[in-house]
Amino acid sequence: MAFKAGLAAEDQVARHYGDLGEAICARRWRGRAGEIDLIARDGDKVIFIEVKQSHTHDDAAAHLGPRQMQRIWDAASEFLAGEPKGQMTEVRLDVALVDGTGRVKVIRDAWMC
């Protein structure tokens, strides 16, 4: 049940970014460091998106801790190794929170490492 809810939340977030003109280029991208839920592009900028779903936005945000944030950053760095500008690529790391009613709240530039 939680797995299906997570997939539905990712689909909802992907539509949200698409509506903003930021094309999803990868879903559940997996590298050695871990998985990134969604990766979008806005021109040359790469947007790494961690999706969290729970009954409320606050509950969803509480599911993201420092260790997971570091793992996502490490995976993002691994992804960037394959980009033309490598680590010099312009990036944004967002957290997309989805509540029990399906409302999406995006925290842009949620953290910097």
Secondary structure as UniProt FT lines:
FT   HELIX           2..19
FT   TURN            20..21
FT   STRAND          23..30
FT   STRAND          35..42
FT   TURN            43..44
FT   STRAND          45..53
FT   HELIX           57..62
FT   HELIX           66..80
FT   TURN            81..82
FT   TURN            84..85
FT   HELIX           86..88
FT   STRAND          91..98
FT   TURN            100..101
FT   STRAND          104..107
FT   TURN            108..109
//
